[in-house]
Amino acid sequence: MGVDSGLPDYRGTEGFWRAYPPYARLGLAFEEIADPVHFAADPEFAWGFYGHRLALYRATVPHSGFAVLRRWADRLPTRVFTSNVDGQFQRAGFAEDDVTECHGSIHHLQCTADCGQPVWPADGVEVVVEEETMRAAAPLPACPACGALARPNILMFGDYDWTPDRTSAQLARHRTFLRSGDRTRLVVIELGAGSAVPTVRRESELASATSGALIRINVREPHVRHGRGVELAAPAAATLAALDRLTFR
């Protein structure tokens, strides 16, 4: 979904390394960078990656497909379930209470010392990153309660320290939404969700399993198991525009 807005495609080392040449020189894959151990072992290295992404996502304008989804949401009860941590749905105008970010958000932080400070917004947090080395300069983001190092409230690879409170509240609202409507009239539109980390794909299939409809839009992996859905091997923005013309215009 984010690639059509110009965001990097992190799938596979080639796409990741094109976006971040310093990591190509080090021979490090995305999964090795997006690992919470770096916040303890080398916080400048950890915040170099996440600080760069935070600035990138703040500067990115959501593509036209987000506007299509917003128009549909004005007509029909709608919720967003996303594994993206970039906050693009909120920036496109979706209400905070209508979005479930199952892997957390880079726009919120948590304390690495687990001092009891609730998850807080990253508003106003600026991280200076040297792009040649992808290392962050001091001062690094800190917990407002105890002063310990802060980290993004994102579920990383091999992450046993993620604070899930914010996402758990979102999930509760999501489940209430699914229970409250007529499931036979539910349409799930899945956009670019991969199978390597299949959180969104599983949720899509589960939500649409009882007489709902699933439309899977995916350039690389459009296959729907058991034939229970529509497969569209195409990019998000162009496909949403085409569906909009066919359905609502």
N, C-alpha and C positions, 0 to 999 in steps of 0.2 A: 504493500500500500504506500509506503513512504518513498519508494524508489521513483515513482512518478512525480514526486515533489523535488527530486534532485538529491535525495539522501542516499548514502552509500548502501550497496547491497553487501551485507556481511556474510552471505552464504558462500562457503568455500574460501580457501586461502587466497585465491587469485583476486577475487573481488575485494576482499578485505585489504590485501596488500596494495592494490591500486589506490585505495582510499587513504592508506596510511603507510607510505614507503618506509618510515623508520622501523616499523615492525617487520617489514619484509627483510630488511637488512639484518634484523635480529633472528629471523626465522620463527617468529611467534605467531600462532594462529589466534583468531578471535576468542576461542574458548580458553586460551591460556592467558589472555589479557583480562577478560571479563571474569575474574576470579577474585574472591574477597581476600585471599591471603596476601595480596599485594598491599592492602591498606595497613597491614601490620608490618610486613617485611620491607616495603619501600613505598611509603605513602605518596611521595612526589611522582613516582612512576604511575601509581594507581590513579591519582587525580589528574595526571597528564592526559590519560585516555578519557576519563569521565568529564573532566573540565572542558576538553575540546568538544565532546559530544553535547554537553549542556549548552555551550555557546552556539554550536551548529543548529541544534533544534530550536533555539530561541530565534535564530535568524531565518529559519525556513518558513516559507509561505505554503500552507496546504494547497494541493492541486485542486483542479476543478471538480474532481470526483467527490471530494468532501462536500462541496456545495450541493451536488446532486443528492447525496445522502441526507443533508440537512433539509432540503425541500421535501423529500419523502417523509422525514420525521415530522414535518409540520402537518402532514396529512394523516399519518398513522402512528399509533403508539410504537415507539422505537427505543431500543437499547443498544449500546455498543459493548462488545466483549473483545478486548484486544490484548495481545501479548506485546505490542509496541510500548516502549517506555518513553516515547518522545513528546507526548502531550498534544499531538497534532489534532486529535478530535476535539478537544476543548478549545484549542485555538481556532478551529473552524466553526465554533459556535455551539457545540454540544454542551449541555449543562453538566456540571461536575457530577451531579447525582445520577445522570443517565449513562455514565461510562464506568465500565469495570476493567481495571488494568491488572490482569492476572499475574503479571510479573513485576508489578510496582511501577514507579515513575521516577525519572531522573530529576523531575522538578520538586521532589521531596527528599528530605534527608533524615538520617537516623544516627544515633550516637554509637560509636564503635565500642564504648565502654559499658553500654547497656545500663546507664545510670538511672533509668526510669523516665527520662525525658521522652514525651510522646513524639511521634513523627512530626516534622515541621516542614513548611514550604521552603524552597530554596530561593524565594524571591530576594533579590538584592545580592545574592552570592555571586561573586565574580572570581574566576580562577584564571590566572595568567599562565599560559602554556607556551613553552618554547617549541615551535613546530618542527624544528630540525631534529630535536631529541625526544619530543613528546613527553617532556617532564614539566611538572607544575612548579611554580615559584611560590615561596612563602609570602604571606601567611596562607595556610590551607584552611578550608572550612572547618569550623569547630562547633561543638555542642554548646548551645546557649546556657545550659544548666551547669555542666561540670567542666567545660573547656576542653574535653577530650576531642580527638579527631572525629570529624563527621564523615559519613559516606552516603552515597545515594541509596534511597530506599528502593532498591532493585534486587530481585531474586537473581543472583549470579550463579555461575556454574559451581557446583560443590559448595553451596552456601548454606551453612547451618546457623548463621547469625542474623539472617534477614528478619526484620520486624514486620509481621504480616497484618498488623492491626488495621491499617487503612484499607488494604485490599480485602480483608475479611469483611469489613463493613460494606464495601462495594459488592462483594459476592452475595451478601445477604439480600441487598436490594435487587440484585439480578435474579436470584431464586424466587423472590416474592413476585417479580414481574412475570416470570414464566408460569408460576402457579395461578396467577390471577386472571389470565386470558384464556381464550379458546384455542387450545393447542392445534386443533385441526386447521386453523386459519393462520398459523405461524409460518412466516417465510424467513429463512436464514440465508443471508448473503455473506459468503465467506470470501475474503479478498487476500490472496497471496500468502495464506498461512502454510508454512512448511510442515514436512513430516519428520524432520530431524528432531525438533522439539514440538511435539504434536498437541500441545495444550489446547489451542484454538480449534484444530480439526476435530478433536475428541468432543469438545463442547458443542460444536456445530452439529455433529452427528447425533449426539445425545439429545440435544434440544429439538431436533427435527424428526426424531425417531418415531414419535407417536402421531402419525398422520400429518406432520408438518412438511414443508418443502425446503430442500437445500439446493442452493445455487453455488457451486464452487468455481470461483474465478481464479485461475492460477496458471501462469505462463509455463512453469516447469512440471507441476504435479497436480493436474486437474482431476485425477481419477477419484471417483466416489465408490466406496466399497458397496458391494451387493447391489449396485445399480440404483441406489435410492437417492437420486439427485440428478441435477443437470451439471454437466462438465463443460466449462468454457476455458480453453487454453489461450488466454488473452490477458493483456495488461489491465490494471484496475481502472484508470481514469477513462480510457477510451470505451471500455465495456460498460461502465456505469452511464456514460453519456448516451450510448446506443440503447441501453435498457430504458433510460429516461425518455428518449424520443418514442420508443415503442409503447411504453406503458402509460405515460402521463401527458403526452403532448398531442 
